[in-house]
Amino acid sequence: MRNRLLRRSIARTRDLLVDQRTQLVNALRGHLAEHGIVLGKGIGNVERLAIRLEEDDLAGPRPASGAALSRADRTTGAVA
């Protein structure tokens, strides 16, 4: 009984983290779109954009987008 409750608690916590990650990525996509940077759906696109920003291949709102992508990368790694 206790193990089943523990597994359900872990599953609910993971679901919450996945939902928060989705909200973070969607907010980031919206903010970047305001600056003309279109980002496709999916966490893989955020990871590719982060790499492009680190390599200085993309001009745009550097400080804010870099910080947001850093948080998104940490969140993605923790939840995946």
Number of C-alpha atoms within 10 A of each C-alpha: 5 7 8 9 10 11 11 12 12 12 12 12 13 15 13 13 17 17 12 14 21 17 12 17 25 16 13 18 19 15 16 17 12 9 10 10 16 12 17 10 11 11 16 11 14 20 16 12 19 21 14 13 18 12 9 11 10 14 9 14 13 12 8 13 18 15 12 16 20 14 15 21 17 12 18 19 9 12 14 8
